[in-house]
Amino acid sequence: MSFDDHIELDEHDPLRAFRERFFIPKQANGDDVIYLTGNSLGLQPKRTREYIEQELDDWARLGVDGHTHARHPWLPYHEFATEAMARVVGAKPIEVVAMNSLTVNLHLLMVSFYRPSPARRRIMIEKGAFPSDRYAVASQIAWHRSEPPALAGGQSAKPVELSANRPPADAGGSDLIELAPREGESTLRTEDIIETIEREGDSVALILLGGVNYYTGQAFDVEAITEAGHRKGCIVGFDLAHAAGNLELKLHEWGVDLAAWCSYKYLNAGPGGIAGVFVHERHAQSFDLPRFAGWWGSDKETRFLMRPEFVPLGGAEGWQLSNPPIFQLAALRASLEIFDEATMPALREKSVKLTGFLEGLLSEIETDRIEVITPSDAAQRGCQLSIRVRNADKTLFDAISKRGVIADWREPDVIRVAPVPLYNTFEDVSRFAAILKKCIGE
Ligand SMILES: Cc1ncc(COP(=O)(O)O)c(C=O)c1O
């Protein structure tokens, strides 16, 4: 593999025209940056402005009547994103809704699906899960145990260990299981995850893993984990922040109970963009589940009769609380239309090649300063490669940043790079690898 291979690879890339649909940030000298952080914030589709402006325009022209008379009426507006979003994650439309932001949605789903009993009260996550997920599950555990003091420690402005890892007063053992890699390894082995589920599953109420771990870039075997969890009677859910729009997902077919994801990474819906939720069809009519209710989750026919009783909608929509942010949904629509044109199978096919090309070039750099910790098996990763830097030497990251590379540094010692098939080229990858090689040699 050589740096010049990008020429042929780009020439034969059937998706290459999609780059033109995005704004690529510029360096001071006017050149495009080498943007490799679509796993953090996806780039802006050029048509996003038009979609948002249409809503601004309808608001200016119509005021409140826009709810019913806008070109895309605001009352049912979230529905305009549903089908395309469902296609991205392999779901039925009834299983998906765009609402809120990711951590909020994880909490709302746990209100319904984390139902601890004395015998089955634990939550299983991956060690090194995104901190917000850990805070969310730990605070849910503490809340179910009526243990507010652990959270109140925040008043002292000191770091607080949420009480999930302390045994409850009435029983031994922790309520939080964190799956850790084997000694000396950076990522989890599927067989170890399954074995732990088989061993501990009887006491586990909820398994909640990332679809792709934000730090290592490891993609988990959602289907196998879901199957194993269900065999033991657990509810199985996923945080798909780093998987939605990155991997080909089949949430319905795999039988996943619940999932949540954000739209500002691979889904390119803009900073703080509206998030997504999946609730499997088998729970669509489970109205006996506890849930936090709000009027947007209530029956559409009677919602405006302003009655005191809550009549939950079937499916994922029933978990909505508030009327949604139209400008954010407009941005999401603009982006999802591109996904519909490109299609996930084609994106994934290019992604495997793009990241494989990157991996190949990195493997040829003769150095012990860096090590890729993301699995080399394409089935166990998405776009991202996580490059661990020896001695956590951040100067390497600073050096590539100065040369026009936009990647990110994740503490303690990783540079994350994610070539995104919608807008990154093989040339981007080649230029990045050449810059990295040069900086390592300096
Ligand atoms: C895996 C994962 N979970 C949760 C979050 C938190 O997302 P939000 O701030 O939208 O709640 C992020 C943010 O990057 C994330 O990467």
The ligand as an ORCA input file, in Angstrom:
! r2SCAN-3c Opt
* xyz 0 1
  C     -21.149      7.700     23.456
  C     -21.739      9.013     23.917
  N     -22.724      8.993     24.815
  C     -23.275     10.141     25.273
  C     -22.835     11.367     24.835
  C     -23.453     12.606     25.390
  O     -24.296     13.179     24.474
  P     -25.281     14.388     24.811
  O     -24.462     15.537     25.252
  O     -25.933     14.669     23.500
  O     -26.229     13.937     25.851
  C     -21.802     11.436     23.870
  C     -21.307     12.722     23.384
  O     -20.398     12.853     22.627
  C     -21.241     10.212     23.422
  O     -20.223     10.211     22.543
*
